[in-house]
Amino acid sequence: MSHLQESRVSCLLLERDASHGDVPLMSLPDLLVKIAEWGNEFPIFLTLQVRTGALSTALREFGAMCRRAENYEMAVEVFLAAVSMKSDDCWLWHNLSTAYQGAAQEHRALQCVRRALDLDVSHAEIWTQYSVLLRSSGQAKQAENAFQRALALAPENAETHCAERTRQASS
């Protein structure tokens, strides 16, 4: 990592909000070590950095690749690095939540999706995930409210309607 990249990462970490519940964000030294490790182990990570021109975007893309490969533990680590750099991005928190969900860490997944909603309540996809996590944790009434919110935000969204039909079938 170049000195300029390290400076940008350092500035971003200083600006982050420290109130993220039990979700342990990475420190700057840990983040720099991980980025260097991934760059050495995974050439695609370096390619993503060059192509996207932004480290947080490269982390988001690399994390999505890990999640698609069902390497959820690695996806958690990568998305955790991304939110450690850019803690005000609801989509990074949403992605971290889906990675935790895949890694069977439902409690952390729920914390992350709540953080995503704290940042921006206007995305049906995040409300849908929130409702699924609430339902799986036994909070049926809250899950119903979250589904209704998702449906109100995106009445034409097929994914939300599919999730609603699945919810109704399991009731």
N, C-alpha and C positions, 0 to 999 in steps of 0.2 A: 504494500500500500504506500502510495506516495505521501510526502509530508503534507501536501495540500489536502489530500483525502482525509488524513488523520486530523487535520485542523477542522475540516468540515464536520467530521464525526464528533469531535470533541465539542464543538459549538452546539450541535444538535442534542447531544447528551446533557449539556448544561441547561438547555431550555426545557427539557422534558418535565412533565408533571409527575411528581413522586407518589401520587395517591392512586395506586393500582391494586389495592387489596392484597391478596396473597400471591399475586403473580409476580415472581421475582425477575425484574428487569436486569439485563446484563450491565456490568460496569464497563467503562471504557477500555481498561486493559483486557478484560475477558472478551469483549467484542472484537478488539483488534486481533487477538490471538485466533479467534474463530474464523474471522474473515481471511486471515493468512492461511490457516489450515484448509479451509474450503477451496481457496485459490490453488493450493498445491495439490490437493486430492481430486478436485473436480474441474477439469479444464473448461467445462461448460459454464461454470460460475464466472470465470474470467471473461469468457466470451459475452456473457450477459452484461457484465459491467461495461465492457467496451461498447456493445450495441445500444444499451439503454442510456449510458452516460450518467447514470445516477445509481449510487450504491443501494439506496432503499428500494428502488425499482428492481434492480438485479436480485436483491434478497427476496422480494415478493415473487418474482418469476421462478427463482430457484426453489423457494418453499412450495410453490404450486406444483412444480415438477416432482418434488419429493412426496407430496400428498397424493398426486396421481399414481405414483409408483407404490403407494401404500406403505411408504417408509415414514410413518407418522411421528416417531420419535425425532427423526432428523427434521421433519417439517416443523415440529414444535420448536426445535432449536433455532432453525432459520427464521421463522416468523417472530420468535422471541427477540432475535437480534434486530429484526426490522422494526418492531414496536419500541425497542430500546432506543433506536435512532429517531423514530418519528412517532411519538406516542399520541399525537393528535389526529391520527388517521383511522377513521372508523373501519375501513376495509381491511387494514392490517390486523386490527383487533378481531374482526370477524374471521379472517383467515387463521389467526392463532387459535381462535375458538374451535374452528372445524378440525384443526390439527390435533388439539387436545381431545376433542370428541373421538377422533379416529384412534387415538392412543388410549382410549378408555379412561380418560381423566375428566369425567363429567363435571365435577365440581369446578375445576379450573376452566373448563369450556364455558360453563354458565357465567363465571366471573368475567371472562373475556367478552362474551356477547353482551353482557350488561354494560361493560365499558364502551363497546361499540355504540350501543344505544344512548349512553350518556353523551357521546360525542355528536351523534346525528340520529334522529328518530324517523327520518324520512325514507328509509329503505325497506321495502317489503321483504326482501331476501333475508335481511338480518332479523326482522320480526318473526319470520317463518322458522329460522333456526332457533331463535329464543323459545318459541312455542314448543318445538320438538324437545329441546333440552328440559324445559319445565315439565312437560308430560312425562319424560323418562325419569324425572326425579320425583314423580308423584304429585305434582302441583297442577292438577287437572283444571281447576277454575282459572288460574293465572294463564295456563296454556291456552285455554279457550279465548281469553281476552287478547292474548298476543296474536292468535290466529285471526281474530276479527280485525285487529289493527292491520295485519298484513293484507288481508282481503280488501280493506278499505283503501289502502295505499295503492294496491295494484289489482283492481278487479279483473283485468284481462290477463294476469300472469298465470300461465298454465302450471308452473311449479307450485305456486301457492295453492291453487285449486286441487292439485294432485295430493299435496300434503293434507289438505282439509278432508278429502275423500278417505285417505288412509286413516286419519284421526277418527272420522265417523265410523269406519268399519271396525276399528279396534274398541269403540265405546260399547 
